[in-house]
Every structure is written in C-alpha cells, then in structure tokens.
Amino acid sequence: AKPCVVDGVRFHSQKEARRYGELRLLEKAGEIQGLELQPAFQLEVPTAGDDAVIGEYRADFAYRERRRAYVVEDVKGFKTPLYRWKKKHVEAQYDIRIQEV
C-alpha cells in the first residue's frame, strides 16, 4: 500500500483515499452525514465487577446513512489474523457490522 495525502489528511493507501473522496461526495449530496475518519472503539472484556480495556480497534470511516443507520467501514487489501479478531470483537461488543471495502 502506498500512503498519500488528500485534503491535508494522510491515508494508508490510495484505495482508502479514493474511498474518502467517494464518501465526501456522498456527504455533500446529503446521502450520508457525520463522516468520521479513524473512529476508535475500545476493546473490553468483562471482569469481576468491571470491564477491562484490552486494546483498541480503529476503523477507517464511520457515518450515518439517510435512514439513520450507523455505518462503520474498513478499507482492506490484506486481512491479518489480528484484524479479523478485532473485527469480530468490535462487532460483538458494539452490536454493529463493519463493512469491508
């Protein structure tokens, strides 16, 4: 993956930068709202009395669609075992689905 900068924002790949451009157009057209870059989700496990934070998952984008559905996206070229585990953990913990682009 070749890093690049768009609108003063550094992206890990050209594919991620292209997706950002697409999402910005959708936002300007009113199709999506509240575009977030690099939203973070704490990874927690239940312990006696409290939840313990064991790490963090950082997606590429999050936004709301017109029908108010919350969407989390990750632009992936290669899925590492750690990514696959974090994705499953976040989806279970937050009751969301991560869309891979």
C-alpha positions in Angstrom: 0.0 0.0 0.0 1.3 3.4 -0.9 0.4 6.2 1.5 -1.0 9.5 0.1 -2.4 12.8 1.3 -5.9 14.2 0.3 -7.4 17.4 1.8 -4.4 17.5 4.2 -5.3 14.1 5.6 -2.8 11.2 5.3 -4.2 7.9 4.2 -2.5 4.5 4.4 -3.3 3.7 0.8 -4.6 5.1 -2.4 -7.6 2.9 -2.1 -8.5 4.4 1.2 -8.0 7.9 -0.2 -10.3 7.1 -3.1 -13.0 5.9 -0.7 -12.7 9.1 1.3 -13.3 11.1 -1.9 -16.4 9.0 -2.6 -17.7 9.5 0.9 -17.1 13.2 0.8 -19.2 13.4 -2.4 -22.0 11.4 -0.7 -21.9 13.7 2.3 -22.1 16.8 0.0 -25.1 15.2 -1.8 -26.8 14.6 1.5 -26.7 10.9 1.2 -24.7 10.5 4.4 -24.0 12.6 7.5 -21.3 13.0 10.1 -18.4 11.4 8.3 -15.7 10.4 10.8 -12.1 9.5 10.0 -10.4 6.8 12.1 -13.1 6.3 14.7 -11.8 4.4 17.7 -13.6 1.6 19.5 -12.3 0.3 22.9 -12.0 -3.4 23.2 -13.2 -4.6 26.5 -13.6 -7.9 28.3 -15.8 -8.5 31.3 -14.1 -8.9 34.6 -15.3 -9.2 38.2 -17.2 -6.0 38.8 -16.0 -4.0 35.8 -14.9 -4.3 32.2 -11.2 -4.3 31.4 -10.0 -2.4 28.4 -7.6 -4.7 26.5 -7.0 -2.7 23.3 -8.4 -0.5 20.6 -9.8 -1.0 17.1 -9.6 1.9 14.7 -11.8 1.8 11.7 -11.2 3.9 8.6 -14.6 5.6 8.4 -17.9 5.9 10.2 -21.0 7.8 9.2 -24.8 7.8 9.2 -26.9 7.0 6.2 -30.0 8.9 5.3 -32.1 6.4 7.0 -30.0 7.0 10.1 -28.2 3.6 10.1 -24.7 3.9 11.6 -22.1 2.5 9.2 -18.5 1.6 10.0 -16.1 0.9 7.1 -12.7 -0.5 6.8 -10.7 -0.4 3.6 -8.8 -3.6 3.4 -6.3 -5.1 1.0 -5.0 -7.8 3.3 -6.7 -9.2 6.4 -4.3 -10.1 9.1 -5.4 -12.6 11.9 -5.2 -9.7 14.4 -7.6 -7.6 12.2 -10.0 -10.5 11.9 -10.1 -11.0 15.7 -10.5 -7.3 16.4 -13.3 -7.0 13.8 -15.2 -9.9 15.4 -14.7 -8.5 18.9 -16.0 -5.0 17.9 -19.0 -6.4 16.1 -20.0 -8.5 19.1 -19.2 -5.8 21.7 -20.9 -2.9 20.0 -23.6 -4.9 18.0 -22.5 -3.4 14.7 -21.3 -4.7 11.4 -18.1 -3.5 9.9 -18.3 -3.1 6.1 -15.1 -4.0 4.3 -14.4 -2.0 1.1 
